[in-house]
Amino acid sequence: MTGPGQARLAWLAPLAAAHDALTGAGFFCAAVCLATIVTAYCYEVVARYFFNAPTSWASALASYALCGIIFLATPELTRKNMHIVINVLTDRMLVRHAAYLQRVVTLACAATCLFAAWVVGTMAFTQYKQGIETILSWPIPKWPLTALIAYGLLSAGIYFIRHLFSGAPAQTRAAEL
């Protein structure tokens, strides 16, 4: 049976599905970034030690791809509640108090991620306007990397909000570990 609250939020279901699809695509891209790092470093080792021809780009490429891995994977980890949870306090509390504390922490995480996304997104726009480049041996415009950070934080913040309003208690992985 559908209640009035669920009917009012039904229009959010397609947005949530699109958010989940974008997150899945981002996670796939994070895996591609990992494969890129492995390939670049393997190439670098072979080129340097077998052919005495080190590359000037492998380390920079790995640095850029590492940023992609972190901030493209973060939303998926947040979506699945696979982020790090320190539950020393909640394990010692009554269940109702622990649930309340988890909701407060989830709200704080959402606010922090969304604020940080705004700050970083503003910085990405400034970097774009000013044409700022990275300082590594293989310079590229800095704003796409900064925009990836903003995307990861924004998407994680949205997932924290979705967890907050889903009504489901926050999951801890302590039993699995």
N, C-alpha and C positions, 0 to 999 in steps of 0.2 A: 504494500500500500504506500502510496506517495503522499507525504505530508506537505503542508503549504511551504515550509522552509525548503524542502527538496525541489518543489516546483519552481520556486524563485531562483534557485541556483542551477536549474537544468541547462540554462544557456551557457554555463561555464564548462560543461562537459566537452564540447568540441574544442574549446581553448585548451583545456587540460590535455586532451588527446594530441593536439598539435604540439603542446609543450613537451609531452612525453616523446613524440616522434622526433622533435628537434634534439632532445636530449640523447635519444638513441643514436641519432646520426652523429652527434658530437662525440659520443663515446666511441663510435667506430673510427672517427677521425683521430681520437686519442690513441687508439691502437695502431693506426697508420703512422702516427708520429713516433710511437715506440719502435715500430719496424724501421722507420727512417733512421732513428738514432743507432740502432743495432747495425744497420747496413753501412751507415757513414763511418762508424768506428771500426768495423771490420775492414772496410776499404782503406781507411787510414792506416791500420796496422799492416796490412799487406803492402800498401804503397810505400810506407816508411821503412819497414824492416826487410822486405824482400826486394824492392826495387829502388831503394834509397831516394824516393821521390815523395816526401811528405806533402800533404795537401794544406792549403791555406784556409779551406772552407769547412772542413769536417767538424771541427770543434764549435764554430759559430752555428752551423746548422743544427748540431745537437743541442746547443743552448736554446735556440729558437723553438725547436721541437719539444723540448722539456717544458717550456711554458705552455705549449699546446696540450701536452699530456695532462698537466695538472689542472688547467682550467677548463678543458673539454670533458675531463672525467669527473670533476667535482659535482656537477649537477646530477649525474647518474648515481653517484655514491650517496648523495643527499636524498635523492628520490627513493632509494632502497633502504634508507636509514643505515647505511654501512659506514657512516663517518665515525670518528673516534668518540666514544662515550666514556666519560669518567663517572662511574656510578657509585663511588664510595659512600656518598651521602644518601642517595636515594635507596640504596640497599639496606640502610639502617633505619629508614623511616616507615611509618605506616603507609599502606598502599594509597590511601586517598591523599595524604600529604605528598607522597612521592609523585603521584600523577599531577598534582597542582604545581609542584616544583618543575617537573618536566615541561609543563605547558609554559611556565614563566621563562624557562631557559630557551625553549623553542621560539618564543616571541622575541627574546633578546637576540638570539641567533639571526632571526629574520631581519630585525631592525639593523643589526650590525652589517649583515651582508648587503642589504639594500642601500644603506648609507655608504658603505665602501664602494659599491658598484657606481653610485652617483659620483663620488669623488674621482674614482678611476676613469669613469666614462668622460667626465669633464676634462681630465688630463689627456685622454686620448684625442679628444677634439682639439685641445690646445696644441698637442704634438702634430696633429694633421695640419692645422692652420699655419704653424711655424715651420713645417717641413723637417722636423727633428729626426735624425737617424741614430741607429745604434752605433756603439763605438768599437764593436768587435772587428776582426780582420775582414769580415764579409758584411759591410754595413747595409742595412735595409731601413726603410721607414719604421719608426718606432711605434706609430699609432696602431698598426694591426695587432701587435703583441699586447699592447695596453688594452685594446678593445676586447681581445680574448679574455683578459683578466676581468674586465667589466662584465662580459657575458657570463663567465663562470660564477661570479659573485651574485649577479642579478638572478640568474636561473636558480642557484642554490637558495637565495632568499625567497623566491617564489615557492620553491618546494617546502621550505620551512613554514610558510603561510598555509600552503595546502595541507601540510601535516597538522597544523594547528586547528584548522577548520574541518578536517575530515572526521573528527570525533574519535578516531582511533588513538589509543594510547601510544606514546613513543616506544619504539621497540629498542631493546638493548640486546647486544650480541654476547653478553657475558656468558650465557649458558652455552653458546656455540663455541666459545673460545676455550 
